[in-house]
């Protein structure tokens, strides 16, 4: 699985014509990792938030979560762009679910208690790439903040 993703991201292989849950999970996890790394401080709070939202979203066991996190970190290191990740999301999930992915990214961005300008810029950029308009991006942000407040 990891080899297929790395080949796709490096341009050695064309994307699979069929929907792959593994590829989608790696794409989402990779974007969450990018959100955490954007301020150059990938701290334990952000990592725990990524693990929590991934486990909830994809109903993952601790072992599967660890496996996904490792694969996503490799994919991030092997890619210089967001496009392969965002394309997986656009091709494989509904518009409503894309808003939920953006909400997950907001939760990660706010996990350390501070929204860095670079994190905000990344979320704007990713929203455009996954075809989520400004209104829905704002609503996703509000939902994320509400969840963090109630946690």
C-alpha positions as CSV (number, residue, x, y, z in Angstrom):
1,X,0.0,0.0,0.0
2,X,2.7,2.5,1.0
3,X,4.7,1.7,-2.1
4,X,1.7,2.4,-4.3
5,X,1.1,5.8,-2.7
6,X,4.8,6.7,-2.9
7,X,4.9,5.8,-6.6
8,X,1.7,7.8,-7.2
9,X,3.1,10.8,-5.4
10,X,6.4,10.7,-7.1
11,X,4.8,10.4,-10.5
12,X,6.1,6.9,-11.2
13,X,2.6,5.4,-11.4
14,X,-0.7,6.7,-12.5
15,X,-3.5,7.0,-10.0
16,X,-5.7,3.9,-9.7
17,X,-9.0,4.1,-11.5
18,X,-10.8,2.6,-8.6
19,X,-11.6,4.2,-5.2
20,X,-9.2,3.1,-2.5
21,X,-10.1,3.6,1.1
22,X,-6.4,3.3,2.1
23,X,-5.4,6.0,-0.4
24,X,-8.1,8.3,0.8
25,X,-7.2,7.8,4.5
26,X,-3.5,8.5,3.7
27,X,-4.5,11.6,1.8
28,X,-6.6,12.9,4.7
29,X,-3.9,12.1,7.2
30,X,-1.3,13.7,5.1
31,X,-3.2,17.0,5.0
32,X,-3.7,16.9,8.7
33,X,0.0,16.4,9.2
34,X,0.7,19.3,6.9
35,X,-1.7,21.5,9.0
36,X,0.2,20.6,12.1
37,X,3.6,21.2,10.6
38,X,2.7,24.5,8.9
39,X,3.8,26.6,11.9
40,X,7.1,24.6,12.2
41,X,6.0,23.3,15.6
42,X,4.4,19.8,15.3
43,X,3.6,19.5,19.0
44,X,2.1,16.6,21.0
45,X,-1.3,18.3,21.2
46,X,-1.5,18.5,17.4
47,X,-0.4,14.9,17.1
48,X,-3.0,13.7,19.6
49,X,-5.7,15.7,17.7
50,X,-4.7,14.1,14.4
51,X,-4.9,10.7,15.9
52,X,-8.3,11.4,17.6
53,X,-10.0,12.8,14.5
54,X,-8.6,10.1,12.2
55,X,-9.7,7.3,14.6
56,X,-13.2,8.8,14.8
57,X,-13.5,9.5,11.1
58,X,-12.3,6.1,9.9
59,X,-13.1,4.0,12.9
60,X,-9.5,2.8,13.3
61,X,-8.0,0.5,15.9
62,X,-4.8,1.8,17.6
63,X,-2.7,-0.5,15.4
64,X,-4.4,0.7,12.2
65,X,-4.1,4.3,13.3
66,X,-0.3,3.9,13.9
67,X,0.0,2.2,10.5
68,X,-1.9,5.1,8.8
69,X,0.1,7.7,10.6
70,X,3.4,6.2,9.4
71,X,2.2,5.9,5.8
72,X,0.9,9.5,5.8
73,X,4.2,10.8,7.2
74,X,6.1,8.9,4.4
75,X,3.7,10.3,1.8
76,X,4.2,13.9,3.1
77,X,8.0,13.5,3.0
78,X,7.7,12.0,-0.5
79,X,5.6,14.8,-1.9
80,X,6.3,18.5,-2.6
81,X,2.7,19.4,-3.3
82,X,-0.8,19.0,-1.9
83,X,-2.5,18.2,-5.2
84,X,-2.2,14.4,-5.1
85,X,-3.8,14.4,-1.6
86,X,-6.6,16.9,-2.5
87,X,-7.4,15.0,-5.7
88,X,-7.9,11.8,-3.7
89,X,-10.4,13.7,-1.6
90,X,-12.2,15.4,-4.4
91,X,-12.5,12.2,-6.4
92,X,-13.7,10.0,-3.6
93,X,-15.9,11.8,-1.2
94,X,-18.9,14.1,-1.3
95,X,-18.9,17.8,-1.0
96,X,-20.4,17.6,2.5
97,X,-17.6,15.2,3.6
98,X,-15.0,17.6,2.2
99,X,-16.4,20.2,4.6
100,X,-15.9,17.6,7.4
101,X,-12.3,17.1,6.3
102,X,-11.7,20.8,6.5
103,X,-13.3,20.8,10.0
104,X,-10.8,18.2,11.0
105,X,-8.0,20.4,9.7
106,X,-9.3,23.3,11.7
107,X,-9.3,21.2,14.8
108,X,-5.6,20.3,14.2
109,X,-4.7,23.9,13.5
110,X,-6.3,25.1,16.8
111,X,-5.1,22.1,18.8
112,X,-2.2,24.1,20.3
113,X,-4.4,27.0,21.2
114,X,-3.1,29.3,18.6
115,X,-3.9,29.8,14.9
116,X,-0.7,30.7,13.1
117,X,-1.1,32.8,9.9
118,X,0.5,30.1,7.9
119,X,-2.0,27.5,9.2
120,X,-4.8,29.9,8.2
121,X,-3.3,30.3,4.7
122,X,-3.0,26.6,4.3
123,X,-6.6,26.0,5.2
124,X,-7.7,28.6,2.7
125,X,-5.6,27.0,0.0
126,X,-6.8,23.4,0.8
127,X,-10.4,24.6,0.8
128,X,-10.0,25.9,-2.7
129,X,-8.3,22.7,-3.9
130,X,-11.1,20.5,-2.5
131,X,-13.8,22.9,-3.8
132,X,-15.1,24.1,-0.4
133,X,-16.3,27.7,-0.7
134,X,-15.6,30.5,1.8
135,X,-18.9,30.1,3.6
136,X,-18.5,26.4,4.2
137,X,-14.9,26.9,5.2
138,X,-16.1,29.4,7.8
139,X,-18.8,27.0,9.0
140,X,-16.2,24.2,9.3
141,X,-14.1,26.5,11.4
142,X,-17.0,27.4,13.7
143,X,-17.8,23.7,14.2
144,X,-14.2,22.9,15.0
145,X,-14.0,25.7,17.5
146,X,-17.2,24.5,19.1
147,X,-15.9,21.0,19.4
148,X,-12.7,22.2,20.9
149,X,-14.5,24.3,23.4
150,X,-16.7,21.4,24.5
151,X,-13.9,18.9,24.7
